[in-house]
């Protein structure tokens, strides 16, 4: 692909801009990209994964990790690592750090992965029972929400579906519709 500016050199800079749902693609050679200037990459020269991780730890509006009874910063009793140090280096010092920074780590994991509980994949051979049990857990959670919202008709439908799946699990059926 040739540069869209000079139409001579091979385009090596490919920029896609999306503004107000309008997509614009620009393909430039190195010289034309340097002349334009606005296409310079906005990364800092010392960009690292630690900076990215530290940015994720900086929960907007969150208060610093403070131990309420003493007023001192939370520090791991096992290795002495503080939460501030953890946010700088992006690594925990020891297994006890999970206990000492638990609440903050839970927020971080939820922010990164969307959940604090690992579910993993289910093997094909033994997966049908596990999948059904997960479906039951999901339906029970939905049922509780429907009850709280006083949507009793929908809750009754979910209750019946849970009972049907429970019977199938107890009966050891492999295929469940």
trRosetta pair geometry for C-beta under 8 A, 3 or more apart (Angstrom, degrees):
i j d omega theta_ij theta_ji phi_ij phi_ji
1 10 7.1 88 71 -159 53 69
1 11 4.8 -48 105 39 96 118
1 27 5.5 -53 135 165 128 156
2 7 5.5 46 142 -150 132 48
2 8 7.0 131 -160 38 112 10
2 9 7.2 127 -152 78 73 32
2 10 6.7 -76 -108 -109 47 37
2 11 6.2 82 141 -23 15 96
2 27 7.9 98 90 113 35 120
3 6 4.9 23 90 44 131 85
3 7 6.4 -113 77 -57 76 23
3 8 6.6 -17 41 47 115 56
3 9 5.0 32 -12 67 127 80
3 10 7.2 73 -35 108 84 10
3 11 4.8 149 -83 -78 54 81
3 27 6.6 -149 -126 120 39 78
3 28 5.2 44 -143 -149 96 42
3 29 3.9 -56 -72 -18 136 92
3 32 5.4 133 -173 14 137 146
4 7 7.4 17 -152 -71 18 71
4 11 7.0 41 -14 -89 74 134
4 26 6.3 -114 39 -157 144 67
4 27 5.3 108 -21 62 105 76
4 28 6.4 -64 36 -78 86 64
5 28 5.8 30 0 -123 115 94
5 29 7.5 -112 49 24 105 87
5 32 4.0 157 51 -146 145 146
5 35 7.8 174 154 63 165 130
5 36 7.8 -141 -69 -53 152 112
6 9 6.0 35 77 16 129 91
6 29 6.4 -45 37 22 122 127
6 31 7.2 20 -19 81 150 116
6 32 5.6 -147 -14 -62 104 126
8 29 7.5 -42 74 -21 76 154
9 29 3.5 51 92 -101 124 156
9 30 7.6 -83 135 26 149 73
9 31 6.7 105 18 24 159 112
9 32 7.7 -177 52 -7 122 108
10 29 6.3 102 72 -104 40 98
11 14 6.7 84 143 -73 113 79
11 27 3.7 29 -176 161 160 97
11 28 5.7 94 -136 50 91 10
11 29 5.8 -93 -100 -63 43 57
12 28 7.8 -53 49 95 56 55
12 29 6.2 54 15 -138 87 47
12 30 5.7 -4 53 -50 124 84
12 33 7.9 -90 71 -10 81 142
13 26 8.0 -13 114 111 92 90
13 27 7.3 153 83 -156 57 42
13 28 4.6 -22 66 66 108 89
13 29 7.3 63 18 151 95 4
13 30 6.7 124 -24 -90 110 47
13 33 4.1 72 22 -82 162 149
13 39 6.2 85 159 148 142 139
14 25 7.1 -11 -172 -168 85 97
14 26 7.6 165 -154 85 41 51
14 27 5.3 -3 -107 -107 75 78
15 25 7.2 158 85 -155 51 49
15 26 4.7 -10 61 59 100 98
15 27 7.9 -170 24 -74 67 36
15 28 7.5 6 5 11 108 106
15 39 5.6 -107 -56 -135 152 112
16 23 6.6 -15 -170 -164 98 93
16 24 7.2 157 -156 82 50 47
16 25 5.1 -15 -103 -102 77 77
16 26 7.9 -175 -77 22 34 67
17 23 7.4 155 84 -153 49 44
17 24 4.7 -11 60 60 96 99
17 25 8.0 -173 23 -77 66 33
17 26 7.6 25 -1 0 103 106
18 21 7.0 3 -178 -116 96 20
18 22 7.0 159 -153 72 53 41
18 23 5.2 -15 -100 -97 84 70
18 24 7.7 179 -79 21 38 68
19 22 5.6 -27 71 57 69 95
19 24 7.5 -8 19 8 97 112
26 39 7.5 -118 95 -97 135 135
28 32 4.4 -131 -165 90 108 112
28 33 4.3 140 106 -61 130 84
28 36 6.9 -75 -121 -5 170 137
28 39 6.8 125 39 61 147 175
29 32 5.1 85 53 16 78 102
29 33 6.8 -143 91 -8 36 93
30 33 5.7 -59 -147 38 28 113
30 34 6.4 29 156 -20 65 106
31 34 5.9 -57 -153 35 29 110
31 35 6.5 28 151 -19 64 106
32 35 5.5 -51 -147 35 36 114
32 36 6.4 39 154 -22 66 102
33 36 5.8 -51 -150 32 31 113
33 39 4.9 -93 -157 84 86 136
33 40 8.0 129 156 -71 93 53
34 37 7.2 32 173 -70 36 55
36 39 5.1 42 92 2 127 108
37 40 6.4 -25 -173 -19 44 107
43 47 4.7 -55 -177 -25 104 151
44 47 4.9 135 62 -55 79 83
44 51 7.7 -104 52 161 129 174
46 51 7.8 115 117 -39 80 144
47 51 6.0 -106 -149 52 55 143
47 52 7.8 54 -176 -43 90 93
48 51 5.1 107 56 3 70 96
48 52 7.4 -131 104 0 44 87
49 52 5.3 -52 -151 38 42 114
49 53 6.0 42 151 -20 71 105
49 90 7.0 153 120 153 86 174
50 53 5.6 -53 -144 39 32 111
50 54 6.1 34 154 -21 65 106
50 88 7.4 17 173 160 116 45
50 89 6.5 -54 -139 -157 124 28
50 90 4.6 -139 -126 -9 72 134
51 54 5.6 -52 -143 37 30 112
51 55 6.4 36 153 -23 62 103
52 55 5.7 -54 -155 31 31 114
52 56 6.8 30 149 -17 63 102
53 56 5.7 -52 -154 33 36 111
53 57 6.6 35 148 -20 65 104
53 87 8.0 -170 123 -157 86 51
53 90 3.8 71 91 -120 152 120
54 57 5.5 -53 -150 34 36 114
54 58 6.6 39 151 -26 65 102
54 87 5.2 90 -132 166 80 77
54 88 6.3 36 -102 -107 127 29
54 90 6.5 -87 -50 -67 75 95
55 58 5.7 -50 -150 27 34 112
56 108 6.5 88 135 -148 103 93
56 111 6.4 161 -173 110 97 128
56 112 6.3 42 -172 -75 146 100
57 86 7.6 172 -129 112 156 89
57 87 4.2 -162 112 -127 155 99
57 104 7.9 38 -153 167 90 112
57 108 6.1 -7 -106 -107 67 125
58 62 7.8 180 179 42 40 113
58 87 7.2 99 -58 -166 71 133
59 62 3.6 47 87 -12 109 138
59 107 6.3 -12 -79 139 152 135
59 108 7.8 -112 -56 -79 112 71
59 111 7.4 -145 -99 -59 100 157
62 107 7.7 129 -110 136 148 162
63 66 6.7 -58 139 10 111 110
64 73 7.0 -53 146 -116 118 93
64 83 7.5 151 -176 84 78 129
64 84 7.6 0 -153 -68 114 100
65 73 6.4 67 90 -160 84 75
65 74 4.3 -69 143 21 112 119
65 83 3.9 52 39 29 148 165
65 84 7.8 -150 39 -40 107 69
65 101 6.9 -25 -138 -126 157 83
65 104 5.5 -42 -90 -51 121 147
66 71 6.5 -14 -178 -154 113 39
66 72 7.4 161 -154 88 72 20
66 73 6.4 -59 -106 -104 58 45
66 74 6.9 -145 -105 -28 8 85
67 70 5.1 11 99 45 117 95
67 71 7.0 -50 76 9 75 11
67 72 5.5 -5 41 64 115 69
67 73 7.2 65 -2 136 92 8
67 74 5.3 132 -52 -82 90 70
68 71 7.5 15 -164 -70 23 49
72 75 7.4 -39 131 -3 111 110
73 82 5.3 27 126 -152 128 121
73 83 6.6 -139 177 30 101 96
73 84 6.6 -32 -167 -9 148 111
74 82 6.9 128 85 -152 55 68
74 83 5.2 47 69 -24 103 118
74 100 5.9 157 170 163 106 95
74 101 6.4 133 124 -91 136 69
74 104 7.9 178 58 -5 154 134
75 80 6.2 -10 175 -157 112 44
75 81 7.0 168 -156 83 68 33
75 82 4.9 -37 -100 -93 83 73
75 83 7.9 -110 -80 -14 44 71
75 100 7.1 -54 105 174 24 146
76 79 5.1 10 100 47 130 78
76 80 6.3 -50 72 5 84 11
76 81 4.7 20 22 50 123 81
76 82 7.7 -139 5 -73 77 27
76 92 8.0 114 -68 -166 154 89
76 93 6.0 -173 58 52 157 122
76 94 6.6 151 158 45 146 99
76 96 5.5 124 -167 102 104 99
76 97 4.7 -41 -95 -94 141 70
76 100 4.6 -177 -102 40 63 156
76 101 7.2 -40 -70 -24 95 98
77 96 6.3 -89 61 149 78 144
77 100 6.6 167 1 -76 78 134
78 93 7.2 172 93 100 98 107
78 94 4.4 -117 117 79 132 142
78 95 7.2 -76 132 59 177 62
78 96 3.3 134 -19 39 136 140
78 97 7.0 -98 50 -42 120 64
78 100 7.8 -148 10 -16 94 131
79 93 3.5 -153 95 127 156 133
79 94 4.3 155 -34 -5 122 116
79 96 7.1 164 -5 56 85 108
79 97 6.8 -27 31 -56 119 102
80 93 7.4 -81 55 118 58 172
81 85 5.2 -129 -162 81 77 128
81 86 5.8 84 155 -58 118 91
81 92 7.0 156 84 -161 161 53
81 93 3.8 175 -28 -14 137 134
81 94 7.6 169 5 11 123 82
81 97 6.0 -9 64 -101 129 120
82 85 4.7 99 55 5 77 101
82 86 7.1 -136 98 -5 43 86
83 86 5.3 -50 -149 35 37 117
83 87 6.4 37 152 -20 67 102
83 101 5.6 143 -99 -112 98 114
83 104 6.2 55 -139 55 134 169
84 87 5.8 -53 -149 35 31 109
84 88 6.6 31 151 -19 63 105
85 88 5.6 -57 -153 35 35 112
85 89 6.3 3 162 4 71 109
86 89 6.6 -70 -138 50 26 88
86 90 7.5 102 172 -76 56 11
86 91 7.3 -128 -142 73 70 31
86 92 6.2 15 -127 -96 116 56
86 93 7.7 -98 -86 -19 93 87
86 97 7.0 144 -94 -165 136 132
86 101 6.6 -13 22 -89 172 164
87 90 7.6 30 -164 -71 23 52
92 97 3.9 180 -164 82 112 153
92 98 6.9 25 -152 -52 164 69
92 101 7.5 -146 -113 37 111 139
93 97 5.5 132 42 -56 75 132
94 97 5.6 133 60 -17 57 95
95 98 6.3 -33 -179 11 52 112
96 99 5.4 -48 -166 33 58 112
96 100 6.2 45 143 -13 81 108
97 100 5.8 -64 -142 45 35 104
97 101 5.6 -3 171 14 75 114
98 101 6.9 -67 -126 56 18 83
98 102 6.2 56 159 -86 56 77
98 105 6.4 -77 -137 47 61 169
99 102 5.8 -12 -154 -47 25 113
101 104 5.0 -62 -178 55 84 110
101 105 5.0 89 118 -31 95 105
102 105 5.8 -64 -141 38 23 108
102 106 6.2 26 161 -24 63 105
103 106 5.7 -52 -152 30 29 114
103 107 6.8 28 152 -15 62 103
104 107 5.8 -53 -154 35 35 111
104 108 6.3 35 149 -19 66 107
105 108 5.4 -55 -147 39 35 114
105 109 6.1 34 156 -19 69 105
106 109 5.9 -53 -143 37 28 108
106 110 6.3 27 157 -17 62 108
106 116 5.1 4 -149 -111 81 145
107 110 5.8 -58 -148 38 28 110
107 111 6.2 28 153 -21 64 108
108 111 5.6 -58 -149 36 29 111
108 112 6.3 17 158 -11 67 109
109 112 5.9 -59 -141 43 30 104
109 113 5.6 -20 177 25 70 114
109 115 7.6 -46 136 98 95 37
109 116 5.0 92 96 -111 124 73
110 113 7.0 -68 -117 59 19 77
110 114 6.8 4 -167 -172 54 9
110 115 6.4 21 -119 -114 68 7
110 116 5.3 -33 -66 -50 88 90
113 116 7.7 128 70 -80 118 34
115 118 7.9 155 103 -72 112 32
115 119 7.5 12 99 -16 157 103
119 134 7.3 78 -156 -125 124 134
122 126 7.7 -123 177 89 88 71
122 127 3.9 109 137 -129 109 102
122 130 4.8 -176 -135 90 127 132
122 131 5.8 180 84 -59 172 86
122 134 7.9 -119 -59 -10 141 142
123 126 5.4 37 78 42 110 86
123 127 5.4 -158 81 -53 46 95
124 127 5.4 -47 -127 5 17 129
126 129 6.7 -43 175 35 71 106
126 130 6.7 63 127 -12 82 114
127 130 5.5 -70 -149 47 46 109
127 131 5.5 45 158 -26 82 108
128 131 5.8 -55 -145 36 28 111
128 132 6.4 28 156 -19 63 106
128 174 5.1 73 80 -166 164 63
128 175 7.0 -68 -148 -78 146 38
128 176 7.3 142 180 7 104 95
129 132 5.8 -56 -150 35 31 111
129 133 6.4 30 153 -18 65 106
129 169 6.5 103 -147 -132 84 86
129 172 7.9 -24 -92 -139 121 54
129 174 7.9 -58 -48 -118 80 53
130 133 5.7 -54 -148 37 32 111
130 134 6.4 33 153 -18 65 104
131 134 5.7 -54 -149 37 32 111
131 135 6.3 36 150 -22 65 105
132 135 5.5 -52 -149 35 33 115
132 136 6.5 38 150 -22 64 102
132 165 5.7 -178 -174 -167 99 105
132 168 6.5 -121 -158 98 151 117
132 169 5.6 -178 116 -77 132 100
132 176 5.6 79 -101 25 123 152
133 136 5.5 -48 -149 32 34 114
133 137 6.6 36 151 -19 63 101
133 169 6.5 94 -73 -114 80 143
134 137 5.6 -50 -151 34 35 113
134 138 6.4 36 151 -19 66 105
135 138 5.6 -54 -149 37 32 112
135 139 6.2 31 153 -18 66 107
135 165 6.3 -137 97 -141 113 156
136 139 5.7 -56 -145 39 30 110
136 140 6.3 33 154 -22 65 104
136 162 5.8 97 -143 -139 82 82
136 165 5.1 -166 -80 111 98 136
136 166 6.6 102 -123 -67 138 74
136 169 7.3 -37 -38 -30 147 145
137 140 5.8 -53 -148 33 30 112
137 141 6.6 31 153 -19 62 104
138 141 5.8 -55 -155 34 32 112
138 142 6.5 30 149 -15 65 106
139 142 5.5 -53 -148 39 36 112
139 143 6.1 44 150 -27 67 103
139 158 5.4 176 -175 -166 95 98
139 161 5.9 -132 -150 99 150 114
139 162 5.1 -174 113 -77 131 94
139 165 7.3 134 26 23 153 150
140 143 5.3 -48 -146 32 33 118
140 144 6.6 37 154 -20 63 99
140 162 6.3 91 -70 -115 76 141
141 144 5.9 -50 -153 31 32 111
141 145 6.7 30 149 -16 62 105
142 145 5.6 -57 -152 37 35 112
142 146 6.3 36 151 -21 68 104
142 158 5.7 -150 100 -129 107 149
143 146 5.7 -53 -148 35 31 111
143 147 6.4 32 153 -19 64 105
143 155 5.6 93 -152 -145 72 80
143 158 4.4 -167 -85 116 89 135
143 159 6.2 105 -131 -67 132 69
143 162 6.7 -25 -48 -33 147 142
144 147 5.7 -54 -149 35 31 112
144 148 6.4 31 153 -18 65 106
145 148 5.7 -54 -148 37 32 111
145 149 6.2 19 156 -8 66 111
146 149 5.9 -64 -145 47 29 103
146 151 4.4 -88 -161 70 82 102
146 152 7.5 140 147 -85 100 24
146 154 4.9 -136 -141 95 136 104
146 155 3.9 178 113 -74 125 87
146 158 6.3 155 16 13 152 144
147 150 7.4 28 -179 -79 33 35
147 151 7.8 -87 -60 50 21 66
147 152 7.4 59 -112 -96 58 66
147 155 5.3 94 -65 -117 71 148
151 154 4.5 -5 140 37 111 116
151 155 6.0 136 95 -27 70 93
152 155 5.1 -54 -142 38 36 118
152 156 6.3 42 157 -26 67 99
153 156 5.8 -49 -153 28 31 112
153 157 6.9 31 149 -17 61 101
154 157 5.6 -51 -154 32 38 113
154 158 6.5 36 149 -16 67 105
155 158 5.7 -55 -150 39 34 111
155 159 6.2 40 150 -25 67 104
156 159 5.4 -48 -145 33 33 116
156 160 6.5 33 155 -18 64 103
157 160 5.9 -55 -153 35 30 110
157 161 6.5 30 150 -19 64 107
158 161 5.6 -56 -148 37 34 113
158 162 6.3 36 153 -22 67 104
159 162 5.8 -54 -150 34 30 112
159 163 6.5 30 152 -19 64 105
160 163 5.7 -52 -149 35 33 112
160 164 6.4 35 152 -20 64 105
161 164 5.7 -53 -150 35 32 113
161 165 6.4 28 153 -15 65 107
162 165 5.8 -58 -148 40 31 108
162 166 6.1 36 152 -23 66 107
163 166 5.5 -52 -145 35 31 115
163 167 6.5 32 156 -19 64 103
164 167 6.0 -54 -153 33 29 110
164 168 6.6 29 150 -18 62 107
165 168 5.5 -54 -149 36 35 114
165 169 6.4 37 153 -21 67 103
165 176 6.5 72 -121 -177 76 151
166 169 5.8 -54 -149 34 31 110
166 170 6.3 28 154 -15 65 108
167 170 5.7 -57 -146 40 31 110
167 171 6.0 25 156 -14 66 112
168 171 5.8 -59 -143 43 28 108
168 173 4.5 -67 -163 43 85 124
168 176 4.8 81 164 -102 162 121
169 172 7.6 37 176 -70 30 32
169 173 7.8 -71 -65 39 23 82
173 176 6.0 108 105 -69 119 85
